């Protein structure tokens, strides 16, 4: 496919993604304007509000200044002063990253991943810059340059993941970016590449395993406390239109809640306001906003408590056990060095700490004035605990696999189970000039003979 066609298709898909995200915030607000306010309020207020929600969903900070009447109704200390809103509604970012991965895969498969990725990133950056300029008012204002860079960075993250994954998966891909990735991999020693690949698989797999379990816990808590959540809906008296807007906001916040639940599993927990803490060792809450989804917050210490820390240890142990194959063995009995499982475990710890710490940082921030200036987990604590638990499990699992392979006999021994591995840097066995090379050579352990199968 031609470079221009791929770039145009990528730009078109990025534009549709931006419109879908903006529409998800705009449609409920339009219903509020038409039904709840009877079209009495200026329409541009809701248009700007939808733009602000889209920007917040991609990590753009918003500076809010409430009017004196609204600040008095809120009755929160500091509500009359300008305050930042820095918490990202990760539901919008998740949609953009998913679209970026699809764009990256399609562009790499077409042979022009660089052109397609740049087109999509530029479109998203321009959309964020335009929305930041259009939505700027005295009541709420976003930095236009931040509005351009952060949405573009979210799209770039998805594009890079999709393009690199497609480049490594498809051996026939021949575009420039794919060639650059493969040349970089060939420069590094094979052992380093294999170790890094294993560390990424174990660390990222454990991190997403913890997030998956956290998602299950969130679903269970929502099902158990459904009556409390429904009661909060009724107490707010939002009606059908307001309930729809609340539901969209909760869906956008749901990925944040899953990350908070993962932090709860790891032990550091998360805060809903200054001085509060929700963790697996106990819960300390002050006044909580009447957001219906917060009705699922645990109020007591769980039965297992700190034993939830076993989860990342077990996941990383199993991952290291499965990923750590038998060490490469040559005919002279060379084996992988003793420190290989240690290096793999430390690499897995670093990957898991990066993934979970970054998500913890991205999922929290300031959500309002006063106590709401601190919402979410502490990123450094989450990263530290993730590194310790995942590293412990990965190192033990790696050495367990190493010890298992060490108990195996040398290649060529009948007890070796018929498995023979040549090192990649050693030549294949030579044949005589007058002997045709067999199509397949089968070694039979336990018998002093060799059979060639044509």
Secondary structure as UniProt FT lines:
FT   HELIX           3..31
FT   HELIX           32..36
FT   TURN            38..39
FT   HELIX           43..57
FT   TURN            58..59
FT   STRAND          62..64
FT   HELIX           68..74
FT   TURN            77..80
FT   STRAND          83..85
FT   HELIX           90..109
FT   TURN            110..111
FT   HELIX           113..135
FT   STRAND          140..142
FT   HELIX           144..169
FT   TURN            171..172
FT   HELIX           176..187
FT   HELIX           190..224
FT   HELIX           226..236
FT   HELIX           239..266
FT   STRAND          270..272
FT   TURN            274..275
FT   STRAND          277..279
FT   TURN            280..281
FT   STRAND          282..284
FT   HELIX           292..296
FT   HELIX           305..309
FT   HELIX           310..323
FT   TURN            331..332
FT   TURN            338..339
FT   HELIX           340..363
FT   HELIX           370..373
FT   STRAND          375..376
FT   HELIX           379..406
FT   TURN            411..412
FT   HELIX           414..416
FT   TURN            417..418
FT   TURN            424..425
FT   TURN            433..434
FT   STRAND          440..443
FT   TURN            445..446
FT   STRAND          450..453
//
